[in-house]
């Protein structure tokens, strides 16, 4: 994994807008109505385009925009056996529950199926992830970028969206998911790509379970981190990054747990780089956490310098200020500029206009250049 040794690198969280025709094709596949060959061609073209757009925007560390996935977590139902029927989330965010009419506006546009775990989970085959890898590597080969990453769902976030109706306990379900997802994680690493594990469960699920005590939540978070460490035991930590967030939606977020209450557990995870929300109005202030919490040796921060839920285009000077705040606290080489979350975590849910997404990424790159001038 590249570090900001000579200048501030820039990246993002993973998902980027899909072309309208590809979005329709992904939704058709989700409903079992897909033309597989035609979809593969659409995905390949979309990956080439999205990598080129990232390069044009000045992004240093790019990915495939999750072009082949209907959702950053639910895509695994197309690769794993053991899922079927109808599941759904165990609970809804308590902050939105206090504003039901607004919750309908936020959640009403989702268009994807969420089955449940109804049998023993197993990895069907690696064809899909190998195709994703080939598409990304082909696109990156002709692009002026410095590094590439590929996202994968963590055991914990899979358990949030694909509810357990088979295993005797949550612990057994998480352990089974860790064992089967290891195959995907290892395949991404073997291809020479940085593996990003998406772990919103390490923060988001606290306000989905408002009756759960902080200690109970922390015990569950530790279980999920142990599963990550088990599943990635054969991958060097420096070849991985981890993303946590409090839910990628514009909403009150007044029940979000503080970063301070979870960061020690997050640091126990093997991935070297930690991506997290640091730009939106609920979490921007938390850079002060690192005034008295020391960054562990070998760790890297990827704070969000772009809010992924608003159509404001951040001013590059503001982006630079956000980067510099962290650099002064943990060291310039230990900071990579990122986004709070994805810009299309579920393919059909776009809070930010696609054209504005690219403009925001350009502002991030420009801000990283300004921060470089100040820090070097």
C-alpha positions, -999 to +999 in steps of 0.1 A: +000+000+000+014+034-010+018+061+017+020+098+016+058+099+017+064+126-009+030+143-012-006+138+001-022+109-017-060+109-024-085+081-026-122+075-018-143+048-001-153+026-030-186+030-047-191+055-076-221+062-098-229+035-124-241+045-159-279+044-161-279+014-185-256-006-162-277+003-132-308-011-150-289-042-160-277-048-124-313-044-111-324-070-137-298-094-126-309-089-090-344-099-101-331-129-120-337-114-155-301-107-166-283-114-199-250-124-184-227-119-214-241-084-221-238-074-185-202-085-183-194-063-213-212-033-197-193-038-165-160-040-183-167-008-202-179+009-170-147+000-151-125+014-178-145+046-178-146+050-140-109+045-136-103+070-163-126+095-146-108+091-113-074+096-130-088+128-147-100+140-113-065+136-099-073+107-076-041+089-066-055+055-054-084+043-075-107+013-077-134-001-100-162+020-085-179-013-075-194-013-110-203-050-109-221-048-075-257-040-068-247-031-032-214-030-013-226-056+012-254-075-005-234-085-036-222-115-017-255-133-022-245-137-058-212-154-049-221-175-018-245-204-013-267-205+018-290-175+012-326-174+001-361-163+011-365-128+025-345-112+053-340-076+059-323-054+085-324-064+121-333-028+129-335+007+115-313+036+126-328+051+158-321+086+147-343+082+116-369+064+137-376+097+155-384+113+121-405+087+102-415+109+073-379+118+066-369+081+070-393+072+042-376+099+020-342+085+027-349+047+026-378+046+001-356+047-030-337+014-023-342-012-050-325-045-041-335-078-025-322-089+008-325-126+014-315-143+047-290-170+056-311-202+054-284-228+052-246-234+056-227-207+038-201-216+013-182-198-015-196-209-049-166-201-070-141-173-076-152-164-111-169-131-102-141-117-081-115-128-107-135-110-134-136-079-112-098-081-107-091-085-144-114-055-153-097-033-127-061-043-136-068-038-173-082-003-167-054+007-143-027-004-167-035+026-190-042+052-163-019+077-146-026+065-110-003+054-081-022+025-066-054+005-068-077-011-043-107-034-043-135-035-018-150-065-001-177-069+025-166-078+060-182-107+079-198-082+102-215-061+076-228-092+057-245-103+089-262-069+092-278-070+058-282-107+053-298-118+085-291-152+101-320-176+101-298-208+102-269-207+126-275-213+163-259-180+173-245-148+159-210-160+168-214-191+147-227-171+118-198-146+119-173-174+121-187-191+091-187-159+071-151-153+080-141-187+068-158-184+034-150-148+027-113-156+032-113-170-003-123-136-018-099-116+004-070-139-005-078-137-042-077-099-042-044-099-024-028-124-047-037-101-076-015-074-062-044-051-052-049-034-019-078-051-001-104-028+015-127-044+040-160-025+044-170-025+081-198+000+089-209-026+115-181-013+137-199+020+142-233+021+124-250-007+142-247+011+176-276+033+167-295+004+151-296-012+185-305+016+209-312-007+238-278-023+236-253-009+261-219+005+250-201-025+266-224-050+248-217-032+215-180-031+221-180-069+228-198-075+195-174-051+177-144-071+191-160-103+179-162-088+144-126-076+145-115-110+155-133-125+125-116-100+102-082-109+117-089-146+113-101-142+077-071-121+067-044-140+086-025-147+054-024-111+041+001-085+054-016-057+073+001-031+051-017-045+020-051-038+036-074-009+046-106-009+066-136+014+063-159+022+091-188+046+091-221+055+109-244+050+079-241+067+045-272+088+046-281+124+051-300+124+084-299+135+120-271+111+131-276+125+166-273+090+181-240+082+164-215+068+189-183+089+193-152+077+174-134+078+207-156+049+220-146+025+193-112+035+178-092+013+202-111-018+189-107-006+153-070-003+158-069-040+168-079-050+133-050-061+111-055-037+081-030-009+083-052+020+070-084+031+086-109+050+065-136+069+084-161+098+083-144+131+091-161+157+069-198+157+077-213+180+105-216+151+130-180+139+129-158+166+115-148+177+150-134+144+159-099+151+147-092+162+182-094+125+193-059+122+181-046+149+204-044+123+232-049+089+213-016+079+197-017+064+163-003+028+166+029+021+148+023+012+111-012+025+110-025+051+084-055+073+086-078+080+056-101+107+070-130+118+049-124+152+035-155+150+013-190+146+026-206+118+005-242+128+012-243+165+001-241+181-033-219+209-020-185+209-037-160+213-009-136+242-014-100+229-019-088+252+009-112+235+033-101+201+020-065+212+027-074+223+062-090+190+070-059+171+058-035+193+077-054+189+109-047+152+108-012+155+095-001+177+124-015+151+148-003+118+133+024+127+108+020+137+071+031+103+059+003+087+079-026+106+062-043+099+029-073+121+018-105+102+014-143+105+013-167+099+042-183+070+024-192+058-010-211+078-035-234+049-045-231+023-018-263+008-032-264+012-070-298+027-071-293+052-042-275+084-053-276+113-029-250+132-049-255+139-086-229+119-107-214+150-123-210+166-089-193+135-076-165+139-101-162+176-093-159+168-056-131+143-063-113+171-083-117+194-053-102+167-031-072+163-054-067+201-055-070+203-018-044+175-014-020+196-036-025+226-013-019+205+018+013+191+002+025+227-004+020+234+033+034+202+047+064+197+025 
